[in-house]
């Protein structure tokens, strides 16, 4: 059994030269390489250039970027999937039984005309029926007005001038 001082075995079996047990630099304090500061400064300038920090943005460039973003956003608002036109809506939606199916309208239509926007197919049917009845009432009123105008014109022609 080995003693407490020889926990890893005996050291007397092989004699090792003390010069063989040293590291190359023997952990001496690192001395600075002459161009280290220059190299670090070059790396920092590259990093700043990649991040875009050293470039000042002019007011014209900022306005151009904001205008381009506004143009893109407006294009997306207008180009989103619209609600089908009235004849297509009347034919397809009034005959279907999907009363809980959602209705898709563009963002612009939802913001400009919230009172005309249906959330479900059932609401869309109600809005379309009301719209159709309103158009019929307007057409009937217009024809009645035209008939009155014709009657008043014909009665004016039949009266003798005094």
LINPE-V997672 format. One line per field, one symbol per residue. psi: psi as a letter, one per 20 degrees, with the letter a starting at -180 (. if undefined). Layout:
# LINPE-V997672
psi = ???
This chain:
# LINPE-V997672
psi = qqrhhlhjaqiihpppphhikqrgikkqppqpqhjggggghgghhgghhhikhippprhggghgghggggggggghghirorqqrgghgggghhirjmijqqppqqgghhhhmhijpqhrhghggggggggghghggggghghgggggghghghhhhhpqp.
